[in-house]
Amino acid sequence: MSAAHDVIVVGGGHNGLVAAAYLASGGLKTLVLERRPIVGGACVTEEIVPGFRFSTTSYVLSLLRPEIIRDLRLKEHGLEVFPCRTTFTPFPDGRSLLMGLGRREDAGQIARFSKRDAAAYPAFDAAIARLADFIRPTLSAPPPDPSAGISDLLGLLKLGNGFRKLPRAEQAFLIKTMTMSCAALLDEWFESGELKASMAATGTIGTYGSPRTPGTAFVFLHYYLGEVNGIAGAWAFVRGGMGGVAEALASSARSRGVAIRTGAAVSRILVKDGAAFGVVLEGGEEIRSRAVVSNADPKRTFLRLMQRSDLPEEFARGIENLRCNGNSAKINLALSEAPDFTALPGDGPHRRGSIQVTGAAPAYLEDAWEDYRIGRPSRRPYLEVTIPSTVDDSLAPPGRHVMSISLKFVPYKPAEGDWKSRREELGDLAVDTLAEYAPNIRRAVLHRQVLTPLDLEEIYGLTGGNICHGDMALDQLFSMRPLWGWARYRTPVRNLYMCGSGTHPGGGVMGAPGRNAAREILKDTRRGRARTA
């Protein structure tokens, strides 16, 4: 049987759609197979109660690479964003910190807690921005593999030469940020517990650790790499919810000739004589292709969609040992009214950005981590809250709202019981915690959806409930993602590639793994082969 397609992309998440669009632009006949009834993976909009549309999993946009928006003409295909930079952190004593309204306003906010920190913050912000400027170009290319040959050695030398040109102080700052904990980094710059708590939480997203865990400073920096409409560090809501990203990508891909099938779950990747040649769907249908690209995470791809005998033993053990521990649950609320915060009553910009519950000092986050570490959801959890309907009237009926709560430090497997029976405890925990800061929230809830880490795995295909397809730890990043020697989107199986967040540069709605993978596949195609191992 001849191949029906040049490439099959397994999984219609955002990286899979990006890869497919670029592959089709390069002249390859491309098919995307998505298990769920809609494309987008964890970047979707779903109407879970009539009239209320939710970004059920991912909830804000920042990391999507501008070259992808440009190349795939996503704005022409319907992508519309509402830029925002505000972060509001209410504290238990009734005070609050609202950042992102401008340098003068930010300084005034910080000065209420520490005048010294208000003076230090602009320098810190500028230093982090310079590091981001240095690292950002590495997102758009495969990481070098020094064992692969002269071209990769040259790439490593080029990166090293760029590092050498940095001022010595910035060299030291970059090395420290790559290796130290987020809490230690902030301790060197600031004295206010409130400011440090509001910033340290970011270093724990998508990784197994607390703000005191070495390497979390780089996780903090990772989420600073985004940009919206040319503004570095900015983020945005997407009109119509995060599904607006997936819909624009799918439209762009289809315009380039990509075929997309939903409700098409792949049960097995076909391999013969060390090469992939197609897939089998759960219903038994076999579809052949010259190459297969997996947008699933590494564990799902190699340990569930393939036979162990198809993989080198050392590689299989490495995939088994990848850390893929989720630490988040997602709570989606339909509200009759917006929350009214005791610390800042009424309407205002604090409702139209990111809202964080982090406590008044990093110790709050450490306590939350300790609960998580022993297998129980944190009794005093870190919440990241957004109310996108405050800027997007397409999401809820007039006067009503949708609220997204990312509930952090929730173990994949609880030490007692299971999430199927304890699911609603997480919803209660999220609402009760938020009610301490916005007492009207309890009466405002019309409907809620609770997604546990197990739900994130079973519904959205995220192994371990990990939103980044694997820990964003230093030993699982760059040339080590997913494994040393296999960070350039190829695999030990000929004609089988990876394009998801489990590859460089990692998690978030970024699209860079998909674009980078497609470019490597097209290089191999131009050389007259899918690839040789």
ABEGO torsion letter per residue (X at the ends): XBBABABBBBEABAAAAAAAAAAAAAGBBBBBBBABABBGEABBBBBABBGBBBBABBABBAABBAAAAAAAGAAAAGBBBBBBABBBBBBAAGBBBBBGAEAAAAAAAAAAABAAAAAAAAAAAAAAAAAAAAAAAAAABBBBBAAAEAAAAAAAAAAAAAAAABBAAAAAAAAAAAABBAAAAAAAABABAAAAAAAAAAAABGBBEBAABBGAAAAAAAAAABBBGGBBGBBBBBBGEAAAAAAAAAAAAAAAGBBBBBGBBBABBBBBGGBBAEBBBAAGBBBBBABBBBABBAAAAAAAABBAAABBAAAAAAAAABBBBBABBBBBBBBABBBBBAABBEBEAAAABBBBBAEABAAAAAAAAAAAAAGBBBABBBBBBBBAAAABAAABBBGBBBBBBBBBGBBABBABEBAAAAAAAAAAAAAAAAAAABAAAAAABABBBBBBAAAAAAAAGBBGGBAAGEBBBAAABEAAOABBGAAAGBBABBGBBBABAABOAEBEBAGAAAAAAAAAAAAAAAAGBAEBX
